[in-house]
C-alpha cells in the first residue's frame, strides 16, 4: 500500500472548529472552510496537495474526526471532504 493511495478524511459532522488540527499541521494543509456542518460549525478542510499524511491532526483531534483511509474506502463512505 503506497501513500499515494491514501487520503486524509475529515468527518465533517464531528468537526467543531476547535482548530487544534490546524495548529499542529506542520505543512499548513488544513484550514477552516466556509461551509457549515449539521451542528452549525464551519468544518476543517484539507489541501491534499500540501498534506503529507503525517497524522498529527488525527492524533490531536478531540472529536476523533480525522483519519487516513484508502481512496477506495473513501468512495464507499461517500464522504465529500477528502
C-alpha positions in Angstrom: 0.0 0.0 0.0 1.6 3.3 -1.1 0.9 6.7 0.4 -0.5 7.9 -2.9 -3.5 5.6 -2.5 -4.3 7.1 0.9 -6.1 10.4 1.7 -6.9 12.4 4.8 -10.6 12.1 5.7 -12.2 14.8 7.8 -15.6 13.7 9.1 -17.5 17.0 8.7 -20.2 16.1 11.2 -17.7 15.6 14.0 -15.7 18.8 13.5 -16.4 21.6 16.0 -13.8 24.1 14.5 -11.6 23.9 17.6 -8.5 24.5 15.3 -6.2 22.0 17.1 -5.5 20.1 13.9 -4.7 23.4 12.1 -2.3 24.4 14.9 -0.4 21.1 14.8 -0.3 20.8 11.0 3.4 21.3 10.0 2.5 21.6 6.3 -0.2 24.2 6.8 -2.5 21.9 4.8 -5.6 22.5 6.9 -7.9 25.4 7.2 -11.4 26.3 8.4 -13.8 26.1 5.5 -16.7 28.3 4.7 -19.5 25.6 4.7 -21.3 24.6 7.9 -21.9 21.1 9.2 -25.2 19.9 10.8 -24.2 21.5 14.2 -23.5 24.8 12.6 -19.7 24.7 12.7 -17.5 25.7 9.8 -15.6 22.5 9.5 -11.9 22.0 8.6 -10.9 21.3 5.1 -7.6 19.8 3.8 -5.5 20.8 0.8 -4.5 17.3 -0.4 -1.5 18.8 -2.4 0.1 20.0 0.9 -0.9 17.1 3.2 1.9 14.6 3.8 -0.3 12.3 5.9 1.8 12.8 9.0 -1.1 12.1 11.3 -0.5 15.0 13.7 -4.0 16.3 13.0 -5.6 12.9 13.6 -3.8 12.5 16.9 -4.8 15.8 18.4 -8.4 15.9 17.2 -10.5 15.7 20.4 -13.6 14.5 18.5 -11.8 11.7 16.6 -13.0 13.2 13.4 -9.9 12.8 11.3 -8.4 9.6 9.8 -6.2 8.4 7.0 -8.0 6.0 4.7 -7.6 4.1 1.4 -9.0 6.0 -1.6 -11.4 3.1 -2.3 -12.7 3.3 1.3 -13.5 7.0 0.9 -15.5 6.3 -2.2 -17.5 3.6 -0.4 -18.2 6.0 2.5 -19.4 8.8 0.1 -17.5 11.5 2.1 -17.2 14.9 0.5 -14.1 16.4 2.0 -11.1 14.2 1.0 
